[in-house]
């Protein structure tokens, strides 16, 4: 399962994505290179079990944290 999401940035530059478990364990780290404006990114969650995760984005000294719920349908 891949999760796609949109990111709006004012400036281009390297950004870091971190995916955490509900207990705070760091599960994934990914670098992206967003341009100024709207960008899309994809994070692979196929090897993770269903549950709640936190996705943190660091860019230009700012950070944003999103809650992600993975539910696999039969």
Steps between C-alpha positions, in 0.01 A plus 500: 500500500634838404370818656497813288467846646532862393742753642492873437832682545598861455858417403673212328745295703562166665234368736501196727212265572495284810242232573444401863301224665241583763764422764746749348728251323656650186406267213592685181706799391473644151642809331302694242587804288185712483479800272327824597124445480298179517688169499402137536698231678454126549590292804509119482312342793449156345714316757325659798206354689163673520496772763560863582825673402638852512663663200729794574625736231800730556563780248680833526506491882127425532331171578153354460366175645211305349318195629476214249267202546580188299207266437537208261177395332452142379 
